[in-house]
Amino acid sequence: MPNVNAVLNEQIRRLARREITASTKTIKRVTAHYRRDIAALKRQVKQLTRLVSTLQKRMPQQSPIVAAGVMEKARLRIDGLKGHRARLGLSAKDYGKLMGVSGLTVYNWEAGKSKPRRSQLPRIVAVRGIGKREALQRLEKTP
């Protein structure tokens, strides 16, 4: 006859293992799901960080005047814009590239057919403060 105490202990261990496995099974599944989600979010953050850095490289640098909050005092004179473009010796297309708009938009501004949007004013002010060398350097950097 087998030892009753040993058989009873073995049955208790077996049932305890089964209970523990059943209760931790869902926790393991949920944990694995969370780890997959976290890994996907990390990949997405890495991709978005790269995208932001490439976009920052493409955007023209803002002058310290714009960063200091002098935008409220900034005025836009169309003949001044036209004169600055002439001093730089740039076509409307190239001047537009510096500001992130098309050449046709620059022509329309200069002809008085349209006005720049409020969101475009910081870029216009930033470009207005640069010289010919810096303009050409920025044009080389832009695609």
Buried (B, 14 or more C-beta within 10 A) or exposed (E): EEEEEEEEEEEEEEEEEEEEEEEEEEEEEEEEEEEEEEEEEEEEEEEEEEEEEEEEEEEBBBBEBBEEEEEEEEEBEEEEBBEBBEEBEBEBEBBBBBBBBEBEBBBBBBEEEEEBEEEBBBBBBBBBEBEEEBBBEBBEEEE
